[in-house]
Amino acid sequence: MQAMDVLPGIFRLELPMPFELRHVNVYLLRDGDNFTLVDTGLQTEESRQALNEKLAALQVPVDRINRILITHIHPDHFGLAGELRERARAELVIHRLEVALMEPRYARAEDLVHDVAAWLSKNGVPPAEAEFVKTASMAAREFVSVVEPDTLLEGAERLPIDATELEVVWTPGHSPGHCCFYWPARRV
C-alpha cells in the first residue's frame, strides 16, 4: 500500500509488522520545505524497506525529515528511531516518562522480565501465559535501536510546524508517557 493522503501535506504510511497485527501507521507531516515524522515503525528490514519506498514515492529524501515525534516507545512506534535520527540528522522528541522506560525495557530487559514474571505469578496468571509474556518481552529488544532523545516533552507544549503549531497532548495509559499530537490549524 502506498502512502495515503489524510489531508494535503499529511500522509499515513502503513509499515509491515511480523505479528498478528500486520501493520503500524506512521505519519509524515509537511513542515515548510521539510517534514516531521510521527513514529517510525519496527526495526526490521521489511519496515525499513517499506518506509524508504513510501518516502521515495512521495519524493521525500530522508534528510528532509527534520524532526521525529515519538508517541511512545513500544517497538512498533519507536523501533527505527535511532537509525532514522542518524540518517536524517533529525531532532528526536519523546515524553520524559518514556525515556525513563528505555533502559529497563531494552537495555536491562532480563531484570524487567524477572520482575514482571514474579508479579504475574503472584497475581495468578497461568504459567503458560506468563511464559509467553516473558518470551515476547525479551524478543522486543531485537526490533528497537535505543537512542537518547534531543527534546523531552512534559505534555501541553506547542511545537512549531509549517508556520503554525502542533499541540502535545499527554495521554498516559497505553504507556506512561504516551502523547498525541494535535494540529489545530489543520483540525487533525
Secondary structure by P-SEA (a helix, b strand, c coil): cccccccccbbbbbbbbcccccbbbbbbbbcccbbbbcccccccaaaaaaaaaaaaaaccccccccbbbbcccccccccaaaaaaaaacbbbbbcaaaaaaccccccaaaaaaaaaaaaaaaacccaaaaaaaaaaaaacccccbbbbbcccccccbbbbcccbbbbbbbbcccccbbbbbbbccccc
